[in-house]
Amino acid sequence: MQRKDAGMRIRIERDLRDTFVEVCRSQDLAASEVLREFMLRYVQHLNPQPGQLPLPLNSDNKLE
């Protein structure tokens, strides 16, 4: 696994965060692990060929 040397801060509703953390714990997973996996799969889905930029999203967060 590569070294994790960057961070990201996001603002979300407290209830969502608390529920997310609780669900992750119930699966014996760290919330950060679940988010990293989601991000990796999302990038792979939109950017299946390494070295190319992902497809742009429009203002509705949908593929153009």
C-alpha positions as CSV (number, residue, x, y, z in Angstrom):
1,M,0.0,0.0,0.0
2,Q,1.3,3.5,-0.8
3,R,2.1,6.0,1.9
4,K,-0.8,8.2,2.8
5,D,0.6,11.7,2.7
6,A,-2.4,13.9,1.8
7,G,-5.5,14.8,3.6
8,M,-9.0,16.1,2.7
9,R,-11.4,18.0,4.9
10,I,-15.1,18.0,4.1
11,R,-18.2,19.5,5.7
12,I,-21.2,17.2,6.3
13,E,-24.2,17.0,8.5
14,R,-23.3,15.7,12.0
15,D,-26.0,13.1,11.9
16,L,-24.7,11.7,8.6
17,R,-21.2,11.5,10.0
18,D,-22.2,9.9,13.2
19,T,-24.4,7.3,11.4
20,F,-21.6,6.6,8.8
21,V,-19.0,6.1,11.6
22,E,-21.4,3.8,13.5
23,V,-22.2,1.7,10.4
24,C,-18.5,1.4,9.6
25,R,-17.7,0.3,13.1
26,S,-20.5,-2.3,13.0
27,Q,-18.7,-3.8,10.0
28,D,-15.3,-3.6,11.9
29,L,-14.0,-1.0,9.4
30,A,-12.5,2.4,9.9
31,A,-14.5,5.2,8.2
32,S,-11.3,6.4,6.5
33,E,-10.8,3.0,5.0
34,V,-14.4,3.0,3.6
35,L,-13.9,6.5,2.1
36,R,-10.6,5.6,0.5
37,E,-12.1,2.5,-1.1
38,F,-15.1,4.5,-2.3
39,M,-12.8,7.2,-3.8
40,L,-10.6,4.5,-5.5
41,R,-13.6,2.8,-7.0
42,Y,-15.2,6.1,-8.1
43,V,-12.0,7.2,-9.9
44,Q,-11.5,3.8,-11.5
45,H,-15.1,3.9,-12.7
46,L,-14.8,7.3,-14.3
47,N,-11.1,7.0,-15.2
48,P,-10.6,3.3,-16.3
49,Q,-7.3,4.1,-18.1
50,P,-4.5,5.3,-15.8
51,G,-2.8,8.5,-17.0
52,Q,-6.0,10.0,-18.5
53,L,-8.1,12.6,-16.9
54,P,-11.5,11.5,-15.7
55,L,-14.6,12.5,-17.6
56,P,-15.9,15.9,-16.5
57,L,-19.1,16.3,-14.5
58,N,-21.7,18.9,-15.3
59,S,-23.2,21.2,-12.7
60,D,-25.6,18.5,-11.6
61,N,-22.7,16.1,-10.9
62,K,-23.6,14.0,-13.9
63,L,-21.3,12.9,-16.7
64,E,-21.4,15.3,-19.6
